[in-house]
Amino acid sequence: MDEDDLEPIDLSEDAPVREPRRRPRPHRVSRRAALGSIAIVGAVLAAVAAVSQSSGGEHSSTSRAPGPPSTAAAHRRPPPGRPPAWVVPSGLSDVARGPFVAIVDWTPILVSPTGQIRRVLADLPGRALLGAAQRGAVLVGYPRSTTRVIDADLGPRPSGRYDPLPAGVELIPDANGRWWSNFGQLEGGPELRIVRVPAGTRPIAHLADGYLVTDTRRAGLLQWTGSTRLPIIALGRARVLALDHNLVAWSDDEGRVAHVFNFDTRRAVDIACGEYARTARFSPDRSRLAILRSAAEDSMVLADTTSGQVLARSVFTHEGAGGLTDIAGPPAFQPAPFSFDARGHLALVATTTTGTEVRTFDREGTVIRTVAAPARLQQVVFLVS
């Protein structure tokens, strides 16, 4: 597909379009202890409530720091005693070079560059999975729940600080790897206000100079930079799988082909991944794309973003009921069993008939390392700045 194929859409007959601010000033979500996050959540909820009252809609939030247990819950607890000590999973520091966050038996665990291991978000009960990692923080979600947390307590000294996201805040991928939402950039400014886009569209990704929006009437993926004419990136229903600087990867509902569009050259390449492309991750240099494919057999597809050539395919499975399930958020933030490290190598968690292992792929798609991993390891997500 070349630039001649990208005909613009004129939305001048729609409601007036407000020019976007180049640098929106959304509310800053401060990094505080869980029980000290009330001010943040309250500010976000106030903004959500204000938008809901003006539009006639309603938003609810169940994503907040846990409070003290009720009296009834306390009566159901076993007699007081020393809680069982958390056991460090054996061999976890050997599966890859840190820093990374792993999920072992639904529990988030941080592994430092020196191999030190500690549990994170220990005071949040429930089964956790990891979405995307950006700028030293990682998205932690809880399947079948609206609870989502941006956890930045991943430095050398634990602080217990994290940011719970109310249900009314919808994350969208950002071209520069910032935490962006339908209320603008999180942790980026003194104000939090709803993102304004052309009438009949909704934002699904933030670009360096505008937004990717979907046309809710005619379907499609459109680029909006403030003009009433919106160039077409894709026709029909489109799901953004990944976004990084000048590249966006998207697919339709069937997900048989993943398309990588370059905003600089205005050209796209197609990757024949096979159904169903669920989410994806770009390598740090954007030369490759790893795609999570969920069909009869779940597999990873590694492809070149310039030619569309498939470099590797690898089938994987997961132990435990449910395996990798959805968390609240768009396709680009869904959990994946693979992650790129700072060197550009891809680590994939796979469960075989003999146990769990981590396979490391080089830039050409060749497996250069296979390491036995702790039982019930589900994810390894590197913290790449």
N, C-alpha and C positions, 0 to 999 in steps of 0.2 A: 504494500500500500504506500503511495507517495502523496505529496502535498496536494496534487491535483484532485485526488479522491476525497479530500477533506473539505467538503462544501460547508460553508457557514450556515447557521440558522439565524434568521432575523426574528427576535422576540420583541420588536418595537411595539406590537399591538398589545402586549401584556402590560401589566401594571408597571409604573415607572421603576427603573432600576437605579438603586443608589450606587454611586461609585465606591468601590472597596477601598478601605484604608490599606496602604502598603504595609504598615506595621500596626496591626490592631493592638489595642491596649487592654487585653483581658485581665481578669483577676489573678493575682499571684497566690498560688496555693503553697503556703509555707510548709516547710518540713518540721513537723512537731511530733511529739509522742502521741500514741493512739488516743489516749484519754485527753490529750490537749488539742485534738483536731476539731473540737466542737465549733470553734469560730469559723474554720474553713467550711465545714459542712453546712453550717448555718448560713454563711454568705452564699454558697452555691444554691442551697435550697431556696433562699429568698429570691435569687435571680430566677430560678426555675418557676417558683410560684408566681412571680410577677409576669413572666411570659405566659404562663398558663391562664392567669386571670384575664390578660389582654386578648388571648386567642380563644378562650372558652374551654381549653383543654385542661387536663389534670396530669400531674406527674407525681409519682410516689418514689420514696427512697427507702431501701432496706440496706444500703451500703454505708454502714457507719461503724465506728469502733465499738467493740462489744462492751456492754455495761455490766454492772454487777449482777450476779444470778438472782433470780427471784427466790422468795422463801420456800415456795413449793419445790423448786428445783433443788434447793439446798437439802430438803428433807429426803430427796431421792438419792443423794450421794452416799457412797459407802462411808463407814466410820472414818474419822480423821486419821491420817497417817502419812508417812513420807511417800510422795508420789514416786513411781518407778523412774529410775534414771534413764535418760534418753541414750540409746546405744548408737554410737557412730557406725554407719555402714562400712563394713570392711572392704577395702580396695577402691573406694570412691575416688581418692586423690590420684589413683594411677590411670584412670580412664582417659584423662586429658590434662593439658596444662592450663591452670587457672589464670585469671579469675573466671569462674563460671558459677551459675546457680543450677542445681540439679533437683529433680523431683524423684524421690525414692519413696515408694509406697504412699504417694499423694502428699508427701511432706517436702516443703522447699528447704534446700540446704545450700549454704554458700561454701565454696572451696576457693581459698586464696591462692595467689601465685606461689606461695611457699608450701602449699599443701595443707594448711590449717583448715579445719572443718568446723562449722557451727550451724546450728539450725536458725532459720529466720522466721518471723511471724509466728512464733511458738504460741502466742496468746490468742491466735485466731483459729478456732477449731474448724474442722471440716476438711474435705478433700480438695487440695489445691492443684492447679496446673498453671503453666507459664505461657503468657503471650509473648509479645515482642519485648526486646531489651533495647533501650536507647539511652545514650549519654550517662552511663553508669547506674541506671535504674531499670527495673524490670516490672512488667505488668503481671500481677498475680490474680487469677480469677478462680472462682469456685463454681464448678459445673452445677447446672440446675438451680442457680442462684444469681441474683443481681449483684452480689458482692464482688467488688473489684478494688484492688489496691495497687497504687504505684509505690513500690518499695525501693527506697534509696538507702536503706540501712545496710549497705553492702561494702562499706569501706573497711580499713584495717581496724578501726575501733567501733564496736557496736554502740549504737545510740538508741535503738528501739523506735526510730522515727519512720513513719510512713504516712501516705496520704490516701484515705478512703475516698472513693468516688461515688457520689449519689447516683441513683438510677437515672435521673434526668439528664446527666452529662453523658453524651455519646462521643466516644473517642473516634477520631478519624486520622488516617495516616498523614504524615507531614513530610514534604520533600527533603527537609533538612534534619529530620530525626528528632524533632521536638514533640512534646506531648501536646497535641492539638485536639480540639473538640468542637462541638456545635456551639460552644460559648467562647470560641477563640483559644488562644494559647493558655494552657495551664501553667502556673508557676512562672508567669512571664510579665506581669504588670499589675497595676493597682485596681483595675476594673475587670468585671466579668459581664459580658453582654452577648446576647444571641447573635450568631453570624447572619448577616443579611445577604441573600442571594436573589437572583431574578425570580419573579413570580412564576410558579409552576415548576420550580426546580428545588432540589435539596443538595447540600454539600456532602460529598463522600470522601474528599481528599483535599489537602491544602498544598498548593504549589508555591514556588518562590514569588510569583507575581499574580496570584489569584487562587481559584479553586477549580477542582473537578466537580461537576454537578451532574445529576441525572435529571432528565426531562420526564416528569411524572406522567405526562399525557401521551407523548409519542415514544417514550423509551429512548435510551441512548446514553452515551457518555460524552459530555460536552466540556469544553474549556472556557472558563469565564475569567476575564481580566478587567472587567468593568464596562465593557462595551455591550451594546444591545445585540451584537452579532456574536454568536457562540460557535467556534469551529467544532466540528464533529470528530471525536476521537474514535467512537464505536457506535454502531447502530444496534438496536435491540437491547435486551437486558444485559447489563455488564456488572461484574463483581470485581472490584480492585483487590488483587491478591497481594501486591507489594508495590511500594513506591520508594524511590531513592534518587534524589537530585533530579536529573533530567529523564529518568526512565520510570515508566509505570507498566506493571504487568497486570493483565486483566483476563477474564474469561467469562463465558456465558454460563447459564444454569447447568448445561450438560458437562461443561468443563473438559471436553475432549482435546481442545487446543488452547494453549496459553499464548496470549499475544503480548509482545513487549514493544511499547511505543516510545520513540525517542523525541522529546519535545524540541530538541535543537535541530535535528535533521528532518523532522516531520515524517519519519518513516517507521514502519513496524515490521517485525519478524514474527513468524509463527513457530510455536514449539508443539509438536505432536506428542502430548503427554499421555493421552488416553484418559477415559473418564475415571474419576471425577476430580478435577483440580479444586482443592479446598482452600489452601493458603500457600504462600511462597515466601522465600527470603532471598534477597540479593547478596552476593559476596561483597566484601568491603570495597573492592575496586569496581564493582558493578559489571564485571566481565562474565559472570555466571549467575544463574538463577536455579535455586533448589525448590522443587514443587512437591507438595504433599498431595498424593493421589489416593483417594478413597474409593475403592470399587470392590470387586469380589476378593481381591488381595490388596491390602494397603501397601503402597510403595512410595519410594522417593525417586524423583526424576531430576537429574542434574543436566543443565543445558547451557550452551554458549549463547549469550544475549546478542551477539553481533550476527551470527549466522543462523541461529535457531537449532543448531546441531545438538542432538542428545548425546551427552558424554557418558552417562551412567544411569542405570536403573537398578534399584535394590529393593527387594521385598522385605517388609518387616512386620512383626506382630507385637502385641503388648500383653503382658500378664495383667490379671486383675479384671474384675467386672467393669465393663464400660470402656476400658482402654482410654485412648485420648478422646475426650468428648468436648463439646462446645463450651465456651465461656461467653459471657455477655460482651459483645463487641463485633466489629466488622470482620470480614474474611481475613484482612491483612494482620489482625491481632489474634487470630485463632492459634491454639497450641500446635507445635510441630515437634517431631522427634529428632530434629536435626538443627544444627547451628554452625555458622562460620566463625572461626577464630581469627585473631588479628593477622595471622599469616595468610589467610585466605583458604585454609584447609577446612573441609566440611566434616563434622562428626555426626554420625547417625547412630541412634540407639535402636538395637534390633534384638528381638527375642526369638531364639531358635529352639529346636527340640532338646538341645543340650544346655540351655541357659541363656542369660542375657549377655550381650556383648556390645561394644562400641567400635564401629568401623570408621576409620578416617580416610577420606578421599583427598587426593592432591588436585592440582589445577586441571589436570588432564582427565580426571574422573577415575583414576586408578586407586584401588584400595592399598594404602601403604602401611596400615597398622590395624590390627584387630586385637582388642583387649577384653578379657573377661571382666564383666561388671557385676556390681552387687545385684542380688535378686530384687526384682520389682523396681529397678531403675526405669523411669519412663522418659525423662527429658534431661538434656544437657544444653544450657543456654549460656553462651559466652557473653561477657561484659566487654564489648568492644566500643571504645570511644570514637 
